[in-house]
Every structure is written in structure tokens, then in C-alpha cells.
Amino acid sequence: MNGAPRNRPPLSPREAWISDGRQVLHFQPHRYDRWSQNLAVTFGEVMPAGEPPLLKRRRQLTRQQAIKLWADKRQQGWKPCAPQWLPPPSPADR
């Protein structure tokens, strides 16, 4: 054991998914270096009949904003989930 608390956010951002059963958020590391720590968060809506979620919008958040959004959603009852779609390429990959 490394001595770090288990509920502490990772030191470097990781891809993660969270859902409330109707909506899905995809957190994806976007830019991470010594001076800039940003994640792209894609918002989607779960479609009936098992179709892929409808992608609504994508925002770039700082690491701190992403951690707060994740914590807020967890407090509202959202749960981590499996990937729901193939993520769009990040602007840096274009």
C-alpha cells in the first residue's frame, strides 16, 4: 500500500464514465502537463431501445472543475459505468 487515501483523486487524470441512467458523462484527459491539466467532458443522453447515446455537448474543464463535477454527480446518485460510445477525437488529434 502506498499510504495515499483510497478516495483521493488520481494524480494524473484518467478516462472515466458516469451515468444516472438517463444521461452519461465521459471524462477524457485532454491536455496534461506541468502547467495545464485539462479534461474534455462529453455530455450524452441515453436513448430508448438501446441506441447509442445522443451526444449533446463537449466542454473542456480544468482538473479541479472535473473533480468537482464528478463529486457533485456522485452525491446526486450517479454511478460509474462502462463506456457508452466511441469518443470523438480530441481537437489535439485532428
Secondary structure, 3 states (H helix, E strand, C coil): CCCCCCCCCCCCCCCEEEECCCEEEEEEEEEECCCCEEEEEEEEECCHHHCCCEEEEEEEEEHHHHHHHHHHHHHCCCEECCCCCCCCCCHHHC
